Amino acid sequence: RYHVIEKVLMRLTEYVRKQNLNIRIIITDSPPDFHGKRMIKKIASAGIHCTYAPLNALSYVMQDVTKVFIGASALASNGAVIAHSGTALVGMMART
């Protein structure tokens, strides 16, 4: 499966390369799927500095974060968002 967040990050990496910007992307991940491992390989192969962190290291890596991109699996008609495990935690940590 190809997730929208992967498409967004790949377009971001293209933009960063064209603009010659210096950024670092931190990808957090959690079991059981570990989608972040596949994503970080693609981004790193594009020449972008990346850091991989398990979800339980979120409070440590969040100190350096200025922007947060979160993927969603589905949006319900009542506005509810369905996402992978740990998404709510990332959102709460981003607000503090």
Beta strands, then each sheet from edge to edge (+ up, - down):
strand 1: 24-29
strand 2: 49-54
strand 3: 74-75
strand 4: 81-82
sheet 1: 1+ 2+
sheet 2: 3+ 4-
end
